[in-house]
Amino acid sequence: MPAAFAAFPELSRRSVVGSLAGVSAGAVIVRSGVLAQSTPSAASPAASPAVDDIGAIQQILDAAMDDYKLRSIIATVRRGDEELLLTALGESMTGVRATTDMYFRNGAVATALIATVMLILVDHGTLGLDEPIGTWLPDLPDSDKVTFRMLANMTSGYRDYVQNPDFGMAQQKNPFHSFTREELLQYAFAQPRIFAPGENWEYSHAGYQIMGWAIERATGETFEGLMQRLVLDPLGLKQTFAYQTAIIPKPALHAFSSERRQTLQIPDGVGFYEESTYWDPAWTITKGAVQVQTIRDMATAMMHVGKGTLLSPALHEDQVGPSLDGFGQPQEGCNSCRTLGPEGGYGLGVFRLNGWLMQSPLFCGYAGTAGYHPEHDLTVAVQVTFAEDSFDSAGDYQFGNSSTTIFERIGEALTKG
């Protein structure tokens, strides 16, 4: 398990259906490369990576293909705005090489962008960060107490529907089913509340489903339209698209998985490895933010979230600052409840881990990690898919989110000393 994720052990484990943030339990459930581009930085010698650093990154990627039994890796590294490395290794499908322009599902990276949309609306005076959502969703439980801040920082107490075994079984039995918001929230509210709003921390997909819904009610606009107008267009994210269906534009990075082995009762000793590229992703995040993007856009998105490009300084500090350090505690019946801190913290849609501001999606055969390090002005983004040997005999991801380990190793190589 990567050292920086010791405070969030579930980040490296299989999820019920492959949680976007990788913080779910594992109860039911989910080389051939060459350097595509390697561009030395034009910055001053003090800011430029040594040739040995670039070589070290390539060695990390090459080794990871074998160490973690990966099918592909797509990665990029930047210092400031300078692209130091852009590469793709392995295959998308048999005989089809992975390339750096391929699209994949970005999962929880969209979580950071959803929170950014909300904060921009706070900056505009449309919403209040500490305003209860009951103004727009009066029929939801505790909506007179739950605020936009609580939804964004995972302290609302609204249970994660991904943790509901009934949801996990339904998704695994029919991964092509397109879950509606109403279905997802039924799975969330079918579980008993375990803490009142603001009393603890639990990673919850439901909170972001509700946030998108409340924002649409408050603005009278679709969330997809708001995301495009307020975030994607200003940041120039031209290779990021929202689809509520299983569409992925060409060229698509294909994914494969063994995670349904137990659900389908595949006998021991019988091989099982299926394509998961077109499993329906509607359950993963709020409607209008179920996104696909390229590795460059993923890096750009997290870099600008980390820099606070679209926010006032005060709200940027709200998003990435240490306000929750020391908050929260483990709680029975809650897989992700814990005490937050610098080595495992959370802001508003952003994990804070050892100086990095990041997200790490893992679901349906796709895994990625993208983050920005303000002190070093570094951005690293890694996307992987899994070979059959990456899954153990139970169908678990035996190396967890391998992209996170790769991400950390690259970060260490570039920040050492």
Stockholm file with secondary structure:
# STOCKHOLM 1.0

chainA/1-417         MPAAFAAFPELSRRSVVGSLAGVSAGAVIVRSGVLAQSTPSAASPAASPAVDDIGAIQQILDAAMDDYKLRSIIATVRRGDEELLLTALGESMTGVRATTDMYFRNGAVATALIATVMLILVDHGTLGLDEPIGTWLPDLPDSDKVTFRMLANMTSGYRDYVQNPDFGMAQQKNPFHSFTREELLQYAFAQPRIFAPGENWEYSHAGYQIMGWAIERATGETFEGLMQRLVLDPLGLKQTFAYQTAIIPKPALHAFSSERRQTLQIPDGVGFYEESTYWDPAWTITKGAVQVQTIRDMATAMMHVGKGTLLSPALHEDQVGPSLDGFGQPQEGCNSCRTLGPEGGYGLGVFRLNGWLMQSPLFCGYAGTAGYHPEHDLTVAVQVTFAEDSFDSAGDYQFGNSSTTIFERIGEALTKG
#=GR chainA/1-417 SS CCGGGTTCGGGGSCCSSCCTTSCCCCSCCCCCCEEEECCCCCSCTTTSCCHHHHHHHHHHHHHHHHHTTEEEEEEEEEETTEEEEEEEEEEEETTEECCTTCBEECTTHHHHHHHHHHHHHHHTTSSCTTCBGGGTCTTSTTTTTCBHHHHHHTCSCCCCGGGCHHHHHHHHHCTTCCCCHHHHHHHHHTSCCCSCTTSCCCCCHHHHHHHHHHHHHHHSSCHHHHHIIIIIHHHTCTTEEECSSSCCCSSBCCCEECTTTTTTTCCTTSCCCEECTTSCCTTSSCTTCCEEECHHHHHHHHHHHHHTTTSCHHHHHHHHSSTTTTCCCCBTTBSSCCCCBTTBEECSSCEEETTEEEECCEETTEEEEEEEETTTTEEEEEEEEECGGGBCTTSCBTTCCHHHHHHHHHHHHHHCC
#=GC SS_cons         CCGGGTTCGGGGSCCSSCCTTSCCCCSCCCCCCEEEECCCCCSCTTTSCCHHHHHHHHHHHHHHHHHTTEEEEEEEEEETTEEEEEEEEEEEETTEECCTTCBEECTTHHHHHHHHHHHHHHHTTSSCTTCBGGGTCTTSTTTTTCBHHHHHHTCSCCCCGGGCHHHHHHHHHCTTCCCCHHHHHHHHHTSCCCSCTTSCCCCCHHHHHHHHHHHHHHHSSCHHHHHIIIIIHHHTCTTEEECSSSCCCSSBCCCEECTTTTTTTCCTTSCCCEECTTSCCTTSSCTTCCEEECHHHHHHHHHHHHHTTTSCHHHHHHHHSSTTTTCCCCBTTBSSCCCCBTTBEECSSCEEETTEEEECCEETTEEEEEEEETTTTEEEEEEEEECGGGBCTTSCBTTCCHHHHHHHHHHHHHHCC
//
